Amino acid sequence: MTREARQEVLERHGLVESGDGFTVTLKGFQRAARRARDLRAQGNEEAARMVALSPDHPLRWEFARCLQIEAFSNEMSDTGF
């Protein structure tokens, strides 16, 4: 996978990569919120707790970041990178 293709995958998942790791963007937070609601509907208790927090709560943003990193990692694995 080229650097440009990897960057596209990062953007699709709403992540920015820096020397300190990944940061979730507003777009990534919104995607993660939809995913968390789906997980909550499936009975995931952690997702239910996170969705119950206010949108500006730091733990909710961290949960969103983790969800998006997981989605990014899964897509990268699927492409063999």
N, C-alpha and C positions, 0 to 999 in steps of 0.2 A: 504494500500500500504506500502510495506516495505521501509526502508531507501535506500536500494540498488536500488529498482525499481524507486524511486523518483530521485535518482542520475542519473539513465539512462535517464529519461525523461529530466532532466536538460541538460545533455550532448547532447542529440538528438537535443535540441533547441539551443545549443551553448551558454549556460548560466553557470556561476559560481556564487555560492551563498557564501556570506561572512556576517559578522556582520553588514556591511553597506548596504546590499541589494544585488542586482544582477549586475553582469558585463557581457557584451556580449563578446564572443570570436570571433576570425576571422571567424570561421565556422558559428557562429550565425549571424555575420554581413553579410556574403554571403547569407545565407538563407533569412534574412530580406530584402536584396537588391532584391532578386528574388520576394519576396512577395510584396515589394513596387512597383516594375515594373508592377506586375499584378494589384495592386490597382490603379495605374496610368492609366492603360489601361481601367479600369472600371470607370474612371472619377474622382477619388479621388484627389482633389486639393492639399491636404497636402502631399500626397505621391509624386505627381508631383514636388512640390517644393523641397522635400527632395532628390529626385533622381537627380535633377538638381545641387545639391551641389557637390563639389568635395568629393571623397571617404575619404579624411582625415579630412574633416570638422567635428568639435565636434557635431554640431547639427544633422548631418547625423548619427553619431554613437549613439547619444541619441535616435533618432527615431528608429534605428535598435534595440536598447535595449528594447524599449517599445513594438515594434512589437513582439519580441521574448518572452517577459514576458507575453504578451497577449496570444500568442500561447501556452506557457507553462501552463498558468492558465486555458485556455480552455481544454487542454488535462487532466489536473488534475481534473477539474470539471466533465469531461466525465467519468473518472474512479471512481468518487464518493469520492475522497480524499479531 
